[in-house]
């Protein structure tokens, strides 16, 4: 048995990469637009502002209502836990302008529509709609996709077990193997 030692952050990346691989393999090409590179780029491209913040600017943390003259903090008004309140932020460099979500979703929806044709060409079936895909158990799906899916399930289950606020009704609370059970039962992850 092989052993791989990684950080939790690296394990999350492995989980995302394997999930991506298995989804592409079943024809869920729409996940391409969810890659962090494209997500960050679109948010930046369609940001509602740039440069230093001004009172009235819309940020991902609410509307700017006050700015420290020395630039050490800003205050925003927003809704947290269902209540409107004003919060003070000192991590100004981490605050992002809000996104023009209408333009953001127009691009994402257009990409979804454009990816239907290449997926259907690879399926050799032009009748499958935008949100259609093969299931993980479809005989046309390569077994490596099921193996990747099993690895994802074991990894996310370990993260679930480590979460003190975990719920027993979430998909990560159980492992349902899709590939060869004798091989999948050998997958071990320890946080």
GROMACS elastic network, one bead per residue, 0.5 to 0.9 nm:
[ bonds ]
;  ai    aj funct       b0    kb
    1   186     6  0.84397   500
    6     9     6  0.80024   500
    6    10     6  0.58223   500
    6    11     6  0.62881   500
    7    10     6  0.50923   500
    7    11     6  0.61765   500
    7    12     6  0.86808   500
    7   191     6  0.88368   500
    8    12     6  0.62163   500
    8    13     6  0.86515   500
    8   191     6  0.73674   500
    9    12     6  0.51478   500
    9    13     6  0.64177   500
    9    14     6  0.87899   500
   10    14     6  0.62127   500
   10    15     6  0.85873   500
   11    15     6  0.61296   500
   11    16     6  0.86160   500
   11   155     6  0.77123   500
   12    16     6  0.62139   500
   12    17     6  0.85846   500
   12   155     6  0.81870   500
   12   156     6  0.84536   500
   13    16     6  0.50721   500
   13    17     6  0.60440   500
   13    18     6  0.85406   500
   14    17     6  0.50414   500
   14    18     6  0.60772   500
   14    19     6  0.84638   500
   14   152     6  0.82957   500
   14   155     6  0.89322   500
   15    18     6  0.52759   500
   15    19     6  0.61113   500
   15    20     6  0.85571   500
   15   148     6  0.88351   500
   15   151     6  0.75961   500
   15   152     6  0.52675   500
   15   153     6  0.85826   500
   15   155     6  0.66334   500
   15   156     6  0.74457   500
   16    19     6  0.50583   500
   16    20     6  0.60556   500
   16    21     6  0.85804   500
   16   152     6  0.78621   500
   17    20     6  0.50482   500
   17    21     6  0.61569   500
   17    22     6  0.87162   500
   18    22     6  0.61852   500
   18    23     6  0.85331   500
   18   145     6  0.83401   500
   18   148     6  0.52855   500
   18   149     6  0.68413   500
   18   151     6  0.74825   500
   18   152     6  0.63536   500
   19    22     6  0.52602   500
   19    23     6  0.61079   500
   19    24     6  0.85936   500
   19   145     6  0.87631   500
   19   148     6  0.69031   500
   19   149     6  0.63406   500
   19   151     6  0.88441   500
   19   152     6  0.63010   500
   20    23     6  0.51997   500
   20    24     6  0.61308   500
   20    25     6  0.85086   500
   20    28     6  0.89173   500
   20    31     6  0.70212   500
   20    32     6  0.81148   500
   20    35     6  0.88419   500
   21    24     6  0.53295   500
   21    25     6  0.61657   500
   21    26     6  0.88962   500
   21   144     6  0.89995   500
   21   145     6  0.68057   500
   21   148     6  0.72209   500
   21   149     6  0.86307   500
   22    26     6  0.64636   500
   22    27     6  0.88245   500
   22    28     6  0.87699   500
   22   136     6  0.80247   500
   22   144     6  0.77769   500
   22   146     6  0.69118   500
   22   147     6  0.84043   500
   22   148     6  0.59695   500
   22   149     6  0.60352   500
   23    26     6  0.52824   500
   23    27     6  0.63504   500
   23    28     6  0.51603   500
   23    29     6  0.72938   500
   23    31     6  0.74013   500
   23   136     6  0.84967   500
   23   145     6  0.77338   500
   23   149     6  0.86841   500
   24    27     6  0.50568   500
   24    28     6  0.51792   500
   24    29     6  0.54233   500
   24    30     6  0.84504   500
   24    31     6  0.75303   500
   24    32     6  0.83307   500
   24   145     6  0.86761   500
   25    28     6  0.74353   500
   25    29     6  0.85823   500
   25   134     6  0.87416   500
   25   136     6  0.86270   500
   25   141     6  0.65183   500
   25   142     6  0.72041   500
   25   144     6  0.86720   500
   25   145     6  0.60651   500
   26    29     6  0.84814   500
   26   133     6  0.60628   500
   26   134     6  0.50755   500
   26   135     6  0.63215   500
   26   136     6  0.63428   500
   26   138     6  0.82129   500
   26   140     6  0.85101   500
   26   141     6  0.60309   500
   26   142     6  0.84876   500
   26   145     6  0.76405   500
   27    30     6  0.84671   500
   27   119     6  0.61194   500
   27   120     6  0.84831   500
   27   122     6  0.87000   500
   27   123     6  0.82341   500
   27   132     6  0.80102   500
   27   133     6  0.51181   500
   27   134     6  0.63019   500
   27   135     6  0.88045   500
   28    31     6  0.62303   500
   28    32     6  0.85292   500
   28   119     6  0.81687   500
   28   131     6  0.78408   500
   28   132     6  0.76921   500
   28   133     6  0.58984   500
   28   134     6  0.82362   500
   29    32     6  0.58935   500
   29    33     6  0.84604   500
   29   112     6  0.79242   500
   29   115     6  0.63624   500
   29   116     6  0.78896   500
   29   118     6  0.89392   500
   29   119     6  0.69823   500
   29   133     6  0.88951   500
   30    33     6  0.61113   500
   30    34     6  0.76746   500
   30   108     6  0.88167   500
   30   111     6  0.75713   500
   30   112     6  0.54835   500
   30   113     6  0.88115   500
   30   115     6  0.68123   500
   30   116     6  0.85103   500
   30   130     6  0.88521   500
   30   131     6  0.84140   500
   31    34     6  0.51813   500
   31    35     6  0.70560   500
   31   112     6  0.89783   500
   32    35     6  0.56668   500
   32    38     6  0.83302   500
   33    36     6  0.83406   500
   33    37     6  0.87351   500
   33    38     6  0.60407   500
   33    39     6  0.69626   500
   33   108     6  0.68012   500
   33   111     6  0.74523   500
   33   112     6  0.81867   500
   34    37     6  0.82278   500
   34    38     6  0.66988   500
   34    39     6  0.59412   500
   35    38     6  0.56031   500
   35    39     6  0.62048   500
   35    40     6  0.87333   500
   36    40     6  0.59514   500
   36    41     6  0.83080   500
   37    40     6  0.55092   500
   37    41     6  0.61406   500
   37    42     6  0.87233   500
   38    42     6  0.60210   500
   38    43     6  0.84943   500
   39    42     6  0.54390   500
   39    43     6  0.63134   500
   39    44     6  0.87045   500
   40    43     6  0.52110   500
   40    44     6  0.61738   500
   40    45     6  0.85659   500
   41    44     6  0.51199   500
   41    45     6  0.59776   500
   41    46     6  0.85626   500
   42    46     6  0.60099   500
   42    47     6  0.82213   500
   42    99     6  0.85024   500
   42   104     6  0.64138   500
   42   107     6  0.85836   500
   43    46     6  0.53829   500
   43    47     6  0.57788   500
   43    97     6  0.86650   500
   43    98     6  0.79566   500
   43    99     6  0.56495   500
   43   100     6  0.80543   500
   43   101     6  0.85355   500
   43   104     6  0.72629   500
   44    47     6  0.51152   500
   44    48     6  0.88583   500
   44    96     6  0.86209   500
   44    97     6  0.83218   500
   44    99     6  0.75988   500
   45    99     6  0.84331   500
   45   104     6  0.86568   500
   46    49     6  0.85989   500
   46    98     6  0.84644   500
   46    99     6  0.54368   500
   46   100     6  0.53763   500
   46   101     6  0.76883   500
   46   103     6  0.69358   500
   46   104     6  0.65587   500
   47    50     6  0.72902   500
   47    96     6  0.81586   500
   47    97     6  0.56598   500
   47    98     6  0.57264   500
   47   100     6  0.61403   500
   47   101     6  0.89954   500
   48    57     6  0.80789   500
   48    58     6  0.71222   500
   48    59     6  0.82310   500
   48    97     6  0.59400   500
   48    98     6  0.56841   500
   48    99     6  0.56087   500
   48   100     6  0.61152   500
   49    52     6  0.89144   500
   49    53     6  0.82546   500
   49    57     6  0.74055   500
   49    58     6  0.80218   500
   49    59     6  0.87592   500
   49    97     6  0.59509   500
   49    98     6  0.77984   500
   49    99     6  0.86721   500
   50    53     6  0.76999   500
   50    96     6  0.89785   500
   50    97     6  0.72596   500
   53    56     6  0.85559   500
   53    57     6  0.64481   500
   53    58     6  0.89907   500
   53    59     6  0.89123   500
   53    64     6  0.75211   500
   53    67     6  0.80089   500
   53    74     6  0.85364   500
   53    97     6  0.85604   500
   54    57     6  0.56963   500
   54    64     6  0.68583   500
   54    65     6  0.84000   500
   54    66     6  0.82508   500
   54    67     6  0.74303   500
   55    58     6  0.88758   500
   55    63     6  0.77035   500
   55    65     6  0.51638   500
   55    66     6  0.59890   500
   55    67     6  0.70270   500
   55    76     6  0.89578   500
   56    63     6  0.57934   500
   56    64     6  0.51823   500
   56    65     6  0.61975   500
   56    66     6  0.87385   500
   57    62     6  0.84462   500
   57    63     6  0.56773   500
   57    64     6  0.53973   500
   57    65     6  0.82971   500
   57    97     6  0.75868   500
   57    98     6  0.85577   500
   58    61     6  0.79326   500
   58    62     6  0.58902   500
   58    64     6  0.64518   500
   58    76     6  0.88169   500
   58    96     6  0.89047   500
   58    97     6  0.60030   500
   58    98     6  0.55102   500
   58    99     6  0.86896   500
   59    62     6  0.51069   500
   59    63     6  0.59346   500
   59    64     6  0.71677   500
   59    76     6  0.81980   500
   59    95     6  0.69754   500
   59    96     6  0.56303   500
   59    99     6  0.81738   500
   60    63     6  0.83483   500
   60    95     6  0.69554   500
   60    96     6  0.57664   500
   60    97     6  0.58404   500
   60    99     6  0.79404   500
   61    64     6  0.84794   500
   61    76     6  0.66140   500
   61    77     6  0.77727   500
   61    78     6  0.65780   500
   61    79     6  0.87402   500
   61    87     6  0.87872   500
   61    95     6  0.72262   500
   61    96     6  0.79205   500
   61    97     6  0.84699   500
   61    98     6  0.81929   500
   62    65     6  0.89551   500
   62    75     6  0.88972   500
   62    76     6  0.52762   500
   62    77     6  0.51982   500
   62    79     6  0.76244   500
   62    86     6  0.87473   500
   62    98     6  0.82704   500
   63    75     6  0.83005   500
   63    76     6  0.50488   500
   63    77     6  0.51930   500
   63    78     6  0.65741   500
   64    67     6  0.75628   500
   64    74     6  0.69777   500
   64    75     6  0.58787   500
   64    77     6  0.65437   500
   65    74     6  0.77183   500
   65    75     6  0.56843   500
   65    76     6  0.53081   500
   65    77     6  0.64784   500
   65    86     6  0.81868   500
   66    73     6  0.86742   500
   66    74     6  0.57122   500
   66    75     6  0.50315   500
   66    76     6  0.70237   500
   66    88     6  0.88508   500
   67    70     6  0.83930   500
   67    71     6  0.68381   500
   67    72     6  0.82837   500
   67    73     6  0.63201   500
   67    75     6  0.63694   500
   68    71     6  0.50570   500
   68    72     6  0.59626   500
   68    73     6  0.53990   500
   68    74     6  0.59716   500
   68    75     6  0.84440   500
   69    72     6  0.78381   500
   69    73     6  0.86897   500
   70    73     6  0.80994   500
   71    74     6  0.75761   500
   71    90     6  0.89769   500
   71    92     6  0.83774   500
   72    89     6  0.86198   500
   72    90     6  0.60197   500
   72    91     6  0.82789   500
   72    92     6  0.75423   500
   73    88     6  0.66893   500
   73    89     6  0.53941   500
   73    91     6  0.72420   500
   73    92     6  0.64033   500
   74    87     6  0.83362   500
   74    88     6  0.57712   500
   74    89     6  0.54206   500
   74    90     6  0.67646   500
   74    91     6  0.87976   500
   74    92     6  0.70630   500
   75    86     6  0.64155   500
   75    87     6  0.53719   500
   75    89     6  0.60655   500
   75    90     6  0.89050   500
   76    85     6  0.82528   500
   76    86     6  0.54450   500
   76    87     6  0.55125   500
   76    88     6  0.66519   500
   76    89     6  0.78797   500
   77    84     6  0.69673   500
   77    85     6  0.56437   500
   77    87     6  0.65530   500
   78    83     6  0.81389   500
   78    84     6  0.54498   500
   78    85     6  0.57832   500
   78    86     6  0.64818   500
   78    87     6  0.79379   500
   79    82     6  0.57920   500
   79    83     6  0.52121   500
   79    85     6  0.62196   500
   79    86     6  0.85722   500
   80    83     6  0.54378   500
   80    84     6  0.64081   500
   80    85     6  0.71787   500
   81    84     6  0.83544   500
   89    92     6  0.64950   500
   89    95     6  0.85791   500
   90    93     6  0.85476   500
   91    94     6  0.56185   500
   91    95     6  0.69618   500
   92    95     6  0.53121   500
   92    96     6  0.85688   500
   93    96     6  0.79998   500
   96    99     6  0.87793   500
   98   101     6  0.84948   500
   99   102     6  0.86127   500
   99   103     6  0.86158   500
   99   104     6  0.74454   500
  100   103     6  0.57508   500
  100   104     6  0.62428   500
  100   105     6  0.87984   500
  101   105     6  0.58660   500
  101   106     6  0.82916   500
  102   105     6  0.53835   500
  102   106     6  0.61862   500
  102   107     6  0.88772   500
  103   106     6  0.50003   500
  103   107     6  0.64144   500
  103   108     6  0.87404   500
  104   107     6  0.55235   500
  104   108     6  0.64409   500
  104   109     6  0.87539   500
  105   109     6  0.58327   500
  105   110     6  0.83184   500
  106   109     6  0.52221   500
  106   110     6  0.61100   500
  106   111     6  0.86455   500
  107   110     6  0.51161   500
  107   111     6  0.62086   500
  107   112     6  0.86794   500
  108   111     6  0.51112   500
  108   112     6  0.62622   500
  108   113     6  0.87929   500
  109   112     6  0.50511   500
  109   113     6  0.63651   500
  109   114     6  0.87216   500
  110   113     6  0.51679   500
  110   114     6  0.62075   500
  110   115     6  0.87081   500
  111   114     6  0.50353   500
  111   115     6  0.61705   500
  111   116     6  0.88918   500
  112   115     6  0.53021   500
  112   116     6  0.67228   500
  112   130     6  0.69956   500
  112   131     6  0.86426   500
  113   116     6  0.55038   500
  113   117     6  0.78119   500
  113   130     6  0.64118   500
  114   117     6  0.63211   500
  114   118     6  0.77839   500
  115   118     6  0.56744   500
  115   119     6  0.62592   500
  115   120     6  0.85923   500
  115   130     6  0.82051   500
  116   119     6  0.52739   500
  116   120     6  0.60046   500
  116   121     6  0.84971   500
  116   126     6  0.88519   500
  116   128     6  0.80753   500
  116   129     6  0.71980   500
  116   130     6  0.56935   500
  116   131     6  0.84711   500
  116   132     6  0.88723   500
  117   120     6  0.51000   500
  117   121     6  0.59883   500
  117   122     6  0.86152   500
  117   126     6  0.75542   500
  118   122     6  0.62441   500
  118   123     6  0.85885   500
  119   122     6  0.51842   500
  119   123     6  0.62291   500
  119   124     6  0.84920   500
  119   125     6  0.88417   500
  119   133     6  0.87435   500
  120   124     6  0.57694   500
  120   125     6  0.52984   500
  120   126     6  0.53098   500
  120   127     6  0.77297   500
  120   128     6  0.67398   500
  120   129     6  0.87832   500
  121   125     6  0.65472   500
  121   126     6  0.69689   500
  122   125     6  0.78704   500
  123   126     6  0.79382   500
  123   128     6  0.89672   500
  125   128     6  0.66539   500
  126   129     6  0.82807   500
  128   131     6  0.80605   500
  128   132     6  0.57238   500
  128   133     6  0.75653   500
  129   132     6  0.52932   500
  129   133     6  0.84840   500
  130   133     6  0.86319   500
  134   137     6  0.79919   500
  134   138     6  0.59699   500
  134   140     6  0.80639   500
  134   141     6  0.74925   500
  135   138     6  0.52655   500
  135   141     6  0.79921   500
  136   139     6  0.85484   500
  136   141     6  0.66975   500
  136   142     6  0.89882   500
  136   143     6  0.89246   500
  136   145     6  0.73415   500
  136   146     6  0.63593   500
  136   149     6  0.83342   500
  136   178     6  0.75119   500
  137   140     6  0.84262   500
  137   141     6  0.70768   500
  137   143     6  0.88711   500
  137   146     6  0.76853   500
  137   178     6  0.71374   500
  137   179     6  0.86308   500
  138   141     6  0.55457   500
  138   142     6  0.88095   500
  139   142     6  0.76856   500
  139   143     6  0.87678   500
  141   144     6  0.83202   500
  141   145     6  0.69394   500
  141   146     6  0.81301   500
  142   145     6  0.57477   500
  142   146     6  0.74070   500
  143   146     6  0.51281   500
  143   147     6  0.63128   500
  143   148     6  0.86350   500
  143   179     6  0.67843   500
  143   180     6  0.88504   500
  144   148     6  0.60619   500
  144   149     6  0.84785   500
  144   179     6  0.84210   500
  145   148     6  0.50362   500
  145   149     6  0.60846   500
  145   150     6  0.86166   500
  145   179     6  0.86163   500
  146   150     6  0.61572   500
  146   151     6  0.86560   500
  146   177     6  0.81756   500
  146   178     6  0.55807   500
  146   179     6  0.50983   500
  146   180     6  0.86490   500
  147   150     6  0.50918   500
  147   151     6  0.63184   500
  147   152     6  0.86842   500
  147   177     6  0.85775   500
  147   178     6  0.73906   500
  147   179     6  0.56072   500
  147   180     6  0.80533   500
  147   183     6  0.87319   500
  147   184     6  0.73406   500
  148   151     6  0.51288   500
  148   152     6  0.62623   500
  148   153     6  0.87365   500
  148   179     6  0.89603   500
  149   152     6  0.50265   500
  149   153     6  0.62616   500
  149   154     6  0.88032   500
  149   177     6  0.80618   500
  149   178     6  0.74007   500
  149   179     6  0.83564   500
  150   153     6  0.50728   500
  150   154     6  0.63353   500
  150   155     6  0.86689   500
  150   175     6  0.79932   500
  150   176     6  0.76272   500
  150   177     6  0.55083   500
  150   178     6  0.63865   500
  150   179     6  0.69603   500
  150   184     6  0.65490   500
  150   187     6  0.83648   500
  151   154     6  0.52510   500
  151   155     6  0.61839   500
  151   156     6  0.85946   500
  151   177     6  0.89888   500
  151   184     6  0.78051   500
  151   187     6  0.69737   500
  151   188     6  0.89760   500
  152   155     6  0.51891   500
  152   156     6  0.60391   500
  152   157     6  0.83899   500
  153   156     6  0.52841   500
  153   157     6  0.59644   500
  153   158     6  0.86362   500
  153   171     6  0.88687   500
  153   172     6  0.68868   500
  153   174     6  0.80780   500
  153   175     6  0.58144   500
  153   176     6  0.74701   500
  153   177     6  0.78646   500
  154   157     6  0.51114   500
  154   158     6  0.63445   500
  154   159     6  0.88637   500
  154   172     6  0.85577   500
  154   174     6  0.87861   500
  154   175     6  0.64918   500
  154   177     6  0.89830   500
  154   187     6  0.71238   500
  154   188     6  0.73714   500
  154   189     6  0.69697   500
  155   158     6  0.52531   500
  155   159     6  0.65115   500
  155   160     6  0.86948   500
  155   188     6  0.84603   500
  155   189     6  0.63263   500
  155   190     6  0.87366   500
  156   159     6  0.50329   500
  156   160     6  0.60908   500
  156   161     6  0.86623   500
  156   172     6  0.58125   500
  156   173     6  0.85099   500
  157   161     6  0.61705   500
  157   162     6  0.86477   500
  157   171     6  0.86639   500
  157   172     6  0.50044   500
  157   173     6  0.59301   500
  157   174     6  0.66676   500
  157   175     6  0.69138   500
  158   161     6  0.50337   500
  158   162     6  0.62944   500
  158   163     6  0.87778   500
  158   172     6  0.85157   500
  158   173     6  0.89726   500
  158   189     6  0.67749   500
  158   190     6  0.70737   500
  158   191     6  0.70119   500
  159   162     6  0.51014   500
  159   163     6  0.63783   500
  159   172     6  0.83503   500
  159   191     6  0.76921   500
  160   163     6  0.52499   500
  160   164     6  0.84118   500
  160   165     6  0.88369   500
  160   166     6  0.61213   500
  160   167     6  0.83231   500
  160   172     6  0.61233   500
  160   173     6  0.63611   500
  161   164     6  0.76195   500
  161   166     6  0.72016   500
  161   172     6  0.89088   500
  161   173     6  0.76977   500
  162   165     6  0.89414   500
  162   166     6  0.81864   500
  162   191     6  0.77039   500
  163   166     6  0.53074   500
  166   169     6  0.89363   500
  166   170     6  0.83553   500
  166   173     6  0.80929   500
  167   170     6  0.60487   500
  167   172     6  0.89561   500
  167   173     6  0.72102   500
  168   171     6  0.84349   500
  168   172     6  0.84423   500
  168   173     6  0.55244   500
  168   174     6  0.83026   500
  169   172     6  0.84315   500
  169   173     6  0.67673   500
  169   174     6  0.89593   500
  170   173     6  0.55745   500
  170   174     6  0.80776   500
  171   174     6  0.63788   500
  171   175     6  0.82472   500
  172   175     6  0.71126   500
  177   180     6  0.78011   500
  177   181     6  0.65544   500
  177   184     6  0.66641   500
  177   185     6  0.82518   500
  178   181     6  0.75337   500
  178   184     6  0.83143   500
  179   182     6  0.87575   500
  179   183     6  0.77517   500
  179   184     6  0.66571   500
  180   183     6  0.55120   500
  180   184     6  0.61036   500
  180   185     6  0.86140   500
  181   185     6  0.58808   500
  181   186     6  0.87078   500
  182   185     6  0.55102   500
  182   186     6  0.70087   500
  183   186     6  0.55265   500
  183   187     6  0.74530   500
  184   187     6  0.55683   500
  185   188     6  0.80073   500
